[in-house]
Amino acid sequence: MKTPAEFSSRTRLIQEYLTQYKTDLPKVILGVKDLEQILAGPIVQHNVDKYQRQLLKEEQELNRKRSSDGELQSKKEVSWKKVQKVDLPELENAFLEGIQLSISDLAAFIPVKRVIENLGSDAFRETFPIVNLWFGRCLRIITKRIDLGKFQFEIPAVVSEENEATKDFRVITRRHSPQKTLAVIEKDEVSPRSDSHAKSSKSMIQKLELSAKVDLETVRNKLPIPDPYSHVETQERDQIILDGFSDPETGGLGKERTVRKILQLQNMVSCLAKMDTKGKVIVDFCAGGGHLGLAAAKVCPEATIVLIETNEESLDRARIRIRDWSVDNVVICQSNMTQLNCKFDIGLAVHACGSATDQVIQMCLEKNAAFIVSPCCYGRVSDLVLPRSKEYQKKISAQESLLLAHAADITPLDEALTKTGKECMNLTDTDRKLKCEEHGYVATIYEMLPLSCSPKNNFIVAEPKKTQ
């Protein structure tokens, strides 16, 4: 899968519903119902502008061919390179991950076939017309590459190829105007989307205030003033030398980003260096290219470092660094972090996006493991019980907690708004800190120095209380 279940409704659908096609067919049918909605929704596709222009180019070439064949061209066309983005043709969800067949489609193919066999082709086509079209596309691609007859694979009747062959993969997606979306929010019919962009604006906060029926200042005043930040001493930070395999520049970062990344890592690894790491297992969650994990491997040579990440390209960069420098205390695990079953002693995560931070913390609490976690994208919290701590639950509602989280993502150049964002970051992380303390941990919120190393410059250090 391209994206872990925490962030992808497609991956979550396959893992929770479609994998049970042998034992729980009713649940799989519910999954197919969700699949119908996903395929009907807006396209999820990287470089969508590139593919839209490619489609427009093909259309224009076809129009020119028709013109040369004697058909009149209605008007002079603007070059596909110069067409405004809003005028580009829309793409449809031809497949689960956009316009190209992926492993997600293959994972969903057999469960959907099972449902077709159970309901019958006609009933399935009538009930799930969009999934039926998707199944037909997948089937035609698969049968071109594999002789399914060898496997005694019975092909169900799906949409006719004639109907699909003339259809280009476009659709006017069901998008609502901002005014309509805001109207729905104001009626309190739905909660604001939790996966909006991580850089919130003043207008977004105002919309959230409308939804929560309370202003941000009132929410902040309901909560006690957080403890002051802790800081790593400059001398301690400077003692962390990240060179060779632990230098982020060897992982493909540019010089400017490398400088900031080194400062982030020095702050976090300085706290790791104070812990007992000899013979311990340290897991770098959401590891990406392994910057934090490899820095930990440099500072803690007698520990075993596990990098866990789903993105193969990112892990390939880490593999190259490990191979070229013969690093022998790092293990790579390409997996969703929720699939990790091994015992570990310390969890790490740098800028784990949104609810991933809370999932890392929860996994560490369940394993009684210490952790050093730097949150990011505070507003991207989904499938969480908010507020997190019992202390905050007594004082604010879930909607007010979400308002705080989105406000924590305010990182503009405006000084007053930046101060507001920073205060909300601290309040949100204090909620996380209190939850850890309720589980018997000693937790501290640190602030990375210099502050310019990252707009999201908080990190939480927590260890289980030592028993006497």
Secondary structure, 3 states (H helix, E strand, C coil): CCCCCCCCHHHHHHHHCHHHCCCCHHHHHHHHHHHHHHHHCCCCCCCHHHHHHHHHHHHHHHHHHHHHCCCCCCCCCCCCCCCCHHHCCCCCCCECCECCCCHHHHHHHHHHHHHHHHHCHHHHHHHCHHHHHHHHHHHHHHHHHCCHHHHCCCCCCCCCHHHHHCCCCCCCCCCCCHHHHHHHHHCCCCCCCCCCCCCECHHHHHHHHHHHCCCHHHHHHHCCCCCCCECCCHHHHHCCCCCHHHCHHHHCCCHHHHHHHHHHHHHHHHHHHCCCCCCCEEEECCCCCCHHHHHHHHHCCCCEEEEEECCHHHHHHHHHHHHHCCCCCEEEEECCHHHCCCCCCEEEEEEEECHHHHHHHHHHHHHCCEEEEEEECCCCCCCCCCCCCHHHHCCCCHHHHHHHHHHCCECCCCHHHHHHHHHHHHHHHHHHHHHHHHCCEEEEEEECCCHHHCCCCEEEEEEECCCC
